[in-house]
Amino acid sequence: MKRILLSEGKGRTQVSLSTDFIGKDLIVCLFNGQGHLGAVAIADFSATEHRASTSVITRLGHKDDSVAYNAAYKLCKRLKRPVCTIAGIHLDDITDEEIAQIARNCDVLVDELSRQLVVSSR
């Protein structure tokens, strides 16, 4: 499968998403201009239980865990394959409004990636 690079938003709240594959397993990175390793989430799909299970590791002092968790869980559940998400989004003096916009931008990127991968698998 090909690598995918997407971006959403503008200015301080712009976020990018890139993908890679290890076999059929999906690796997703969510980052901005000051990207880093903030949190890693891995989700696995149980075909017998029809559910995704997700675990997160967060670096000390980082708040990227919810972005990593949400992306891994949503993609795993939709695509029914293992997903690892690496999130690292940093803004100096970030506001609550910017945090909310970044979360929305990440959701848009995950939805678009999911759409592209579902279409390409047909």
Rosetta blueprint (number, residue, H / E / L):
1 M L
2 K L
3 R L
4 I L
5 L E
6 L E
7 S E
8 E E
9 G L
10 K L
11 G H
12 R H
13 T H
14 Q L
15 V E
16 S E
17 L E
18 S E
19 T E
20 D E
21 F E
22 I E
23 G L
24 K L
25 D E
26 L E
27 I E
28 V E
29 C E
30 L E
31 F E
32 N L
33 G L
34 Q L
35 G L
36 H L
37 L L
38 G L
39 A E
40 V E
41 A E
42 I E
43 A E
44 D E
45 F E
46 S E
47 A L
48 T L
49 E L
50 H L
51 R E
52 A E
53 S E
54 T E
55 S E
56 V E
57 I E
58 T E
59 R L
60 L L
61 G L
62 H L
63 K L
64 D L
65 D H
66 S H
67 V H
68 A H
69 Y H
70 N H
71 A H
72 A H
73 Y H
74 K H
75 L H
76 C H
77 K H
78 R H
79 L H
80 K L
81 R L
82 P L
83 V E
84 C E
85 T E
86 I E
87 A E
88 G E
89 I L
90 H L
91 L L
92 D L
93 D L
94 I L
95 T L
96 D H
97 E H
98 E H
99 I H
100 A H
101 Q H
102 I H
103 A H
104 R H
105 N H
106 C H
107 D H
108 V H
109 L H
110 V H
111 D H
112 E H
113 L H
114 S H
115 R H
116 Q H
117 L H
118 V H
119 V H
120 S H
121 S L
122 R L
